[in-house]
């Protein structure tokens, strides 16, 4: 069952960065600015926030059977993503991306609850495996785009096909495990109940620090790598290879899959709180160091990017596991949805903040602001009683 849910997440979440991976084609097609390219990802976050907010208000994750909720959402996300291919302009493309994010709200948070019903003592490792799989899934459009001769169509269609296959996998093979969560009748106040719970609120606050950094790094690292390569080329140290930059972006994002599994393994020995602090400290340091290595040799820059990619998402699953442990049992699904909704709302700010800073001070130092998030997240988790 862990393999099934992990595979479904890998396939289903491949639509998230489909537009970002083909942004050079979209930029040339519609004459987009850097800020407009950023909105192709930001609007996915906005759609995801809207979807998770609706799900939290309606208690969907705690009322609708997980298999049905996940499968229907993945199928609709596949259709919405495919709409990018027929979008006649930038505006319709934004609508397509918004709907993609909206429907992914039924793919990501429910999977955390689904796999938690199968694991008790190794819950952190199990959720880490699922989040690691979806991290690799989000990176796959960059890998497909890096293939020689690949244009926009194959990248977008491959991502939509993956999401459709995820729907089939869950619809046909998933069932809840032996550790189901308590169900109660619908309540408008369930989200407020989860938020008023102090331990849940602190776990969410730590997650917000993590999210301040994560998606801005994932969105703009490929651009940073290209800008660094261009700076080296301008100094007479070789030519810009966009395909290599795509491959390195895929590798850095996919390294997070290993990071998630490592964090799940480490959490069994060190505890959730200590692991998320280690991961946030390491990723925060990387966000500061990456600027120092701007325009350096690939032999220096790429290893640092891989380390950053490893740690930047490693703690994500452990925050979800932490919420499943500390939240009121009857509100676990809603608490997870509230966590992801607030976190992804915050990502919209930093996704737009980083390129704005790049325009002011250059790509070399634009990532430094992301270190604020891990520092704040560590401060929140240190206030959480030892669990």
C-alpha positions in Angstrom: 0.0 0.0 0.0 2.9 2.3 0.7 4.2 1.6 -2.8 0.8 2.3 -4.3 0.3 5.6 -2.6 3.8 6.7 -3.3 3.5 5.9 -6.9 0.2 7.7 -7.1 1.7 10.8 -5.5 4.7 10.7 -7.9 2.5 10.5 -10.9 -0.3 12.8 -9.7 2.0 15.7 -8.6 3.9 15.8 -11.9 1.5 18.4 -13.1 2.5 21.0 -10.5 5.6 22.4 -12.3 4.5 21.4 -15.8 4.2 25.1 -16.9 7.4 26.1 -15.1 9.3 23.5 -17.0 8.1 24.8 -20.4 8.2 28.4 -19.4 10.8 29.3 -22.1 8.3 28.2 -24.7 5.4 30.1 -23.1 7.6 33.2 -22.6 8.5 33.2 -26.3 4.9 32.5 -27.4 3.3 35.3 -25.5 6.2 37.7 -24.8 6.0 37.2 -21.0 8.1 39.1 -18.4 9.9 37.3 -15.5 7.1 38.3 -13.1 4.5 36.9 -15.5 6.4 33.6 -15.8 6.5 33.5 -12.0 2.7 33.8 -11.9 2.4 30.6 -13.8 3.5 28.9 -10.7 2.1 31.3 -8.1 -1.4 30.8 -9.5 -1.0 27.1 -8.9 -0.3 27.9 -5.3 -3.4 30.2 -5.3 -5.6 27.4 -6.7 -4.2 24.9 -4.2 -4.9 27.4 -1.3 -8.5 27.8 -2.6 -9.0 24.1 -2.9 -7.6 23.3 0.5 -9.6 26.2 2.1 -12.8 24.7 0.5 -11.8 21.2 1.7 -11.1 22.5 5.2 -14.4 24.4 5.5 -16.4 21.5 4.1 -14.5 18.8 6.1 -14.0 16.9 2.8 -10.9 15.1 4.0 -12.7 13.8 7.1 -16.1 13.0 5.4 -15.5 11.8 1.8 -13.8 8.4 1.5 -10.1 9.0 0.7 -10.1 6.7 -2.3 -12.9 8.6 -4.0 -11.6 12.0 -3.0 -8.1 11.3 -4.3 -9.1 9.6 -7.6 -11.6 12.3 -8.6 -9.2 15.1 -7.8 -6.3 13.5 -9.7 -8.5 13.0 -12.8 -9.7 16.6 -12.7 -6.1 17.9 -12.2 -5.0 15.9 -15.3 -7.7 17.6 -17.4 -7.0 21.1 -16.0 -3.3 20.7 -16.8 -3.9 19.5 -20.3 -5.9 22.7 -20.8 -2.5 24.5 -21.0 -2.0 23.1 -24.5 -5.2 24.7 -25.9 -5.0 28.0 -24.0 -5.1 30.8 -26.6 -3.3 33.3 -24.4 -1.7 34.1 -21.0 -5.1 34.7 -19.2 -6.6 31.3 -20.1 -3.3 29.7 -19.2 -3.5 31.2 -15.7 -7.0 29.8 -15.4 -5.7 26.4 -16.4 -3.0 26.6 -13.8 -5.3 27.8 -11.1 -7.7 24.8 -11.7 -4.7 22.5 -11.6 -3.7 23.7 -8.2 -7.4 23.7 -7.0 -7.8 20.0 -7.8 -4.4 19.0 -6.5 -5.8 20.0 -3.0 -7.5 16.6 -3.2 -4.3 14.8 -4.1 -1.6 16.0 -1.7 -3.2 16.4 1.8 -5.5 13.3 1.7 -2.5 11.1 0.8 -0.9 12.0 4.2 -4.0 10.8 6.0 -4.4 7.8 3.8 -0.9 6.4 4.5 -1.2 7.3 8.2 -4.0 4.8 8.5 -1.5 2.0 7.6 1.4 3.0 9.9 1.7 3.8 13.6 5.2 3.4 14.9 6.8 4.1 11.5 4.4 6.8 10.4 7.1 9.4 9.9 9.1 7.2 7.6 6.0 6.2 5.7 4.8 9.8 5.1 8.4 10.7 4.3 8.4 8.1 1.6 5.2 9.5 0.1 6.4 13.1 0.2 9.7 12.0 -1.3 7.8 10.4 -4.2 5.8 13.5 -4.8 8.9 15.6 -4.7 10.4 13.5 -7.5 7.1 13.7 -9.3 7.2 17.5 -9.2 10.7 17.4 -10.7 9.9 15.1 -13.6 8.8 17.8 -16.0 12.3 19.3 -15.9 13.7 15.9 -16.8 11.3 15.4 -19.7 12.0 18.9 -21.0 15.8 18.3 -20.8 15.4 15.4 -23.3 16.8 16.5 -26.7 14.2 17.7 -29.1 11.4 17.8 -26.5 8.9 20.6 -26.9 6.0 21.8 -24.8 3.4 19.3 -25.8 5.1 16.1 -24.6 6.0 17.6 -21.3 2.4 18.8 -20.5 0.8 15.6 -21.9 3.2 13.3 -20.0 2.3 15.1 -16.7 -1.5 14.9 -17.4 -1.1 11.2 -18.3 0.7 10.6 -15.0 -2.1 12.3 -13.0 -4.7 10.2 -14.8 -2.8 7.1 -14.0 -2.6 8.1 -10.4 -6.4 8.3 -10.3 -6.7 4.8 -11.7 -4.2 3.4 -9.2 -6.0 4.7 -6.2 -9.5 4.0 -7.4 -8.6 0.4 -8.2 -6.1 -0.5 -5.5 -6.4 1.7 -2.3 -8.2 0.9 0.9 -7.9 2.3 4.4 -5.5 0.6 6.8 -6.0 -0.8 10.3 -5.5 2.6 12.1 -8.4 4.7 10.8 -9.1 8.1 12.3 -12.3 8.9 14.2 -15.1 10.4 12.1 -17.7 12.8 13.3 -20.6 14.6 11.6 -20.0 17.7 9.5 -19.1 20.8 11.5 -18.4 24.3 10.3 -16.2 24.9 13.3 -13.8 21.9 12.8 -11.1 24.0 11.2 -11.3 26.5 14.1 -11.1 23.7 16.6 -7.9 22.4 15.0 -6.4 25.9 15.0 -7.2 26.6 18.7 -5.3 23.5 19.7 -1.9 24.8 20.8 0.2 21.9 19.8 -1.4 21.8 16.3 -0.9 25.6 16.0 2.8 25.4 16.8 3.3 22.5 14.4 1.6 24.6 11.7 3.8 27.6 12.6 6.9 25.5 12.1 5.6 24.3 8.8 5.1 27.9 7.7 8.7 28.6 8.2 9.6 25.6 6.1 7.2 26.7 3.3 8.6 30.3 3.2 11.7 28.8 1.7 10.6 25.6 -0.2 8.6 26.7 -3.2 10.5 29.8 -3.9 13.7 27.6 -4.1 11.9 25.0 -6.3 10.5 27.7 -8.6 13.6 29.8 -9.2 16.5 27.5 -8.8 16.5 26.7 -12.6 16.6 30.4 -13.3 19.3 31.0 -10.8 21.4 28.2 -12.4 20.9 29.7 -15.9 21.8 33.2 -14.6 25.0 31.7 -13.0 25.9 29.9 -16.2 25.3 33.2 -18.2 27.6 35.1 -15.8 30.4 32.5 -16.2 29.9 32.6 -20.0 30.2 36.4 -19.9 33.4 36.1 -18.1 34.8 33.7 -20.7 34.3 30.4 -18.8 32.3 28.4 -21.3 28.8 28.6 -23.0 25.4 28.5 -21.4 23.8 25.0 -21.7 20.1 25.2 -20.9 19.6 21.4 -21.1 22.3 20.9 -18.5 20.7 23.5 -16.3 17.3 21.6 -16.6 19.0 18.4 -15.6 20.7 20.0 -12.6 17.4 21.5 -11.6 15.7 18.1 -11.8 18.6 16.5 -9.8 18.4 19.2 -7.1 14.6 18.8 -6.7 14.7 15.0 -6.9 17.4 14.9 -4.2 14.6 16.0 -1.9 13.0 12.6 -2.4 16.1 11.0 -0.7 15.9 13.8 1.9 12.3 12.9 2.8 13.2 9.2 3.3 16.3 10.1 5.4 14.1 12.4 7.6 11.5 9.7 8.1 14.3 7.2 9.1 15.9 9.7 11.4 12.6 10.7 13.0 12.3 7.2 14.4 15.5 7.7 16.4 15.6 11.4 17.1 12.0 12.5 17.0 10.1 14.7 14.7 11.0 18.0 16.4 14.8 17.4 16.3 14.7 16.2 12.7 12.8 19.2 11.4 15.2 21.6 13.2 18.2 19.9 11.7 16.7 20.1 8.2 15.6 23.7 8.5 19.1 24.7 9.9 20.9 23.0 7.0 18.6 24.4 4.3 18.7 27.9 5.8 22.5 27.8 5.6 22.4 26.6 2.0 20.1 29.5 1.0 22.8 31.9 2.3 25.7 30.0 0.8 24.2 29.5 -2.7 24.7 33.2 -3.5 28.3 33.1 -2.5 28.8 30.4 -5.1 27.0 32.3 -7.9 29.0 32.1 -11.2 31.3 29.5 -9.6 32.2 26.3 -11.4 29.5 23.7 -11.8 31.7 21.4 -9.6 31.1 23.8 -6.7 27.6 25.1 -7.4 25.9 21.8 -8.3 26.9 19.9 -5.1 25.6 22.8 -3.0 22.3 22.8 -5.0 22.0 19.1 -4.4 22.5 19.5 -0.6 20.0 22.3 -0.5 17.5 20.2 -2.5 18.0 17.3 -0.1 17.3 19.3 3.1 14.8 21.9 1.9 12.0 19.4 1.7 13.2 16.7 4.1 11.2 18.1 7.0 7.9 18.5 5.0 6.6 15.0 5.7 7.7 15.2 9.4 5.6 18.3 9.9 2.6 16.3 8.4 3.4 13.3 10.6 3.6 15.6 13.6 0.2 17.1 12.9 -1.3 13.6 12.7 0.1 12.9 16.1 -0.8 16.1 18.0 -4.1 17.2 16.3 -7.4 16.1 17.8 -8.1 12.7 16.3 -11.5 13.6 14.8 -9.9 16.6 13.0 -6.7 15.1 11.6 -7.7 15.5 8.0 -9.0 19.0 8.4 -5.8 19.9 10.4 -3.6 18.6 7.6 -5.6 20.6 5.1 -5.4 23.7 7.2 -1.7 23.2 7.5 -1.1 22.9 3.8 -3.6 25.7 2.9 -1.9 28.3 5.1 1.6 27.1 4.0 0.9 27.3 0.3 -0.7 30.8 0.8 2.6 31.9 2.2 4.5 30.5 -0.7 2.8 33.0 -3.1 4.6 35.8 -1.3 8.1 34.4 -1.6 7.6 33.1 -5.2 7.0 36.7 -6.2 9.5 38.2 -3.7 12.6 36.4 -5.0 12.5 37.6 -8.6 11.7 41.1 -7.4 14.8 41.0 -5.2 16.8 39.6 -8.1 15.8 42.7 -10.1 17.1 44.9 -7.3 20.2 43.2 -6.2 20.8 40.4 -8.7 20.2 36.7 -8.6 23.4 36.3 -6.6 21.8 37.5 -3.4 18.1 37.0 -4.0 17.8 33.7 -2.2 19.3 35.0 1.1 15.9 36.3 2.2 14.6 32.7 2.3 16.8 32.0 5.4 14.2 33.9 7.5 11.7 31.0 7.2 13.9 28.3 8.7 14.9 30.5 11.5 11.3 31.3 12.4 10.3 27.7 12.0 13.0 26.5 14.4 11.8 29.1 16.9 8.2 27.7 16.7 9.2 24.0 17.0 11.4 24.7 20.0 8.3 25.9 21.9 6.5 22.6 21.1 6.6 20.2 24.1 8.8 17.2 23.5 6.6 14.7 21.7 
